[in-house]
Amino acid sequence: MATPVRRPADPVAAFVAARLGRTNFYQAVRLLLARPGGGAWPMDERIRFTGELSQAFPASEITGLMQEADGERCRLATPNYSVAGGLGPLPPAFADWIRDQVRGGNEATAEFIDLFNNRVNATRYRLKEGRTPALNNLAPEKSALGVRITALAGLGEHAEGGKDPAPGLKLRSLLGIANLLTDCRRSGASLVRVLSRYLDAPVVLTPFVGAWHNLEAGDQTHLGRRNHTLGRGTVLGRRVWNQQARVRLDVGPVDHALFRRLLPPGPDQTPDVLHQGFVALVRLMLHGRHDCEVRLAVKPQSVGRSVLTAAPRPVPAGSADNDAGLRLGETAWLRRPSEAARPVSEFLIPAHAPATAGGWL
């Protein structure tokens, strides 16, 4: 089984050695050079290439892989570009003489020839690596191609700083929707699909949800002083109605644990990572153009009995008791809600505000 980052669980050298006949040369070198935490080891420290001396037609790109005595480097034998091999430039008589020496226990000439074999194979791998994204051992968001993609998506400052847009929103995950982010004209269908995948829950979008906007003091009407021209600048009151100020997202119903994690933090509480990622993703997809009302529905059968406690837990586990802190009108019930009740919590995500401030409606 592969690990969560899709690496094989057995040692890389053993993994490649067991599959010599069906392993691509370039991918084998990439695996042997890969660092556990990302990036690549210097080639001279990890791999030494040796040429295959056989005159037989090569059936595979790799004919041998051995761990050296120090345990740090591997010797990788390949017939490709072997100076003394069957397809090499040396005269057959001279190549036969080298093989006779090796059979007699004298490997000095063969090791001298391997100096050229090592240089040629290392050079051709570096040339291939420079123009093949699949041979890069960096994390996708840190690779040259990933940096360019994030720049096209408007996330170049995060790629340069090596930081994620939000604690619950990884830059690597945004590479999959970079094509949606390159165009500032975001569609409702793309917003619904992205949020549904992020939350693994149904999401419904309602556009054109109006709201009142407060007027700045300089934009308000003062008779005889400013903004008092009828039909042009006169506005009665201190606020105006904007029909396209907001959109509404109906999320769920979701399990009680996910419901609590998505709620905005209370006073003196640290916001959940999932809430921060959800807020950041909504603002990213809306491109800062609209506020967003969120109506979050919970599955009644997943809510346990309410428990008053002075030490609430961060998030309840599954269908356990509702002991993560009770909020009147939001998460506090005298008994488990009925199926017909469909309890809903509503909060507002402003278009421009700190990423941790969800804000109640």
Helices and strands as residue ranges (DSSP letters): H 12-17, G 20-22, H 25-33, H 43-46, E 47-51, E 64-67, E 74-78, H 92-103, H 108-130, G 133-135, G 140-142, H 144-152, H 156-161, H 171-174, G 175-177, H 178-181, H 188-199, E 203-214, G 217-219, E 239-254, H 256-262, H 273-286, E 291-298, G 300-302, E 344-349
